[in-house]
């Protein structure tokens, strides 16, 4: 017989749909942050090409004994570009860190959705402010966005820890209950087995298991045999 699934109420459906909308917001934020990281890599590549172009030019002109003053100016330009590369790499790392944070958030809320914990997703995800932060993301606001995203991630981590602890507590309680049930069953079965043995012994005319049999020491049996008087047969004829 097929088990009918419990019908979702109107309120449950509305809650689920709202949580799904917030999940979609996080998905979009991951894409936007990843796009920023890729844009940063493009800038780095362009700056590195400029540096290599200038270095090659200076090398050729220096070999041709060109004006040292002009070559020095070009060298300083290349060094400035190298500084920009270092700075851009720092921002790229921060963008990548943001992407990883958002993916952590994405993974945890997806798990909560599978568990049906829609209210937690709705409560923790700032579906209105988070996209604004990511959309307006630049080098000046990057650290602020990182802090806010990390705060969201920590709240979700705390909730996942609560769920894990609750699950362990339920498992331990179930294990204890199972142990007690097995113990009671074992005792009950042992009692029944003992009663059955007593009844079988009683029916057979022997002692029951509840009547302790005291063994007679060997030396007592021997002494009784030695001291007992011989019984003479009597002639009644």
Residue pairs with C-beta under 8 A, 6 or more apart in sequence:
8 16
15 118
15 119
15 122
16 118
18 118
18 122
19 109
19 113
19 118
19 119
19 121
19 122
20 113
21 127
22 109
22 121
22 122
22 125
22 127
23 106
23 109
23 110
23 113
23 121
23 125
25 125
25 127
25 130
25 131
26 102
26 105
26 106
26 109
26 125
26 130
27 106
28 131
29 102
29 130
29 131
29 134
30 99
30 102
30 103
30 106
32 131
32 134
32 135
32 137
33 95
33 98
33 99
33 102
33 134
33 137
34 99
36 95
36 98
36 137
37 92
37 95
37 96
37 98
37 99
40 88
40 91
40 92
40 95
41 92
43 88
44 85
44 88
44 89
44 92
47 81
47 82
47 84
47 85
47 88
48 85
50 78
50 81
51 78
51 81
51 82
51 85
54 74
54 75
54 77
54 78
54 81
55 78
57 74
58 71
58 74
58 75
58 78
61 70
61 71
62 71
91 139
91 142
94 142
94 143
94 146
95 142
97 146
98 137
98 142
98 145
98 146
98 149
101 146
101 149
101 150
101 153
102 149
104 153
104 156
105 125
105 149
105 152
105 153
105 156
108 153
108 156
108 157
108 159
108 160
109 121
109 124
109 125
109 156
111 160
112 118
112 120
112 121
112 156
112 159
112 160
113 121
115 163
117 159
117 163
120 156
120 159
124 152
124 155
124 156
124 159
125 152
126 148
126 152
129 148
130 148
130 149
130 152
133 141
133 144
133 145
133 148
134 145
137 145
194 209
197 208
197 209
198 208
198 209
198 210
199 208
201 207
201 208
201 209
202 208
207 213
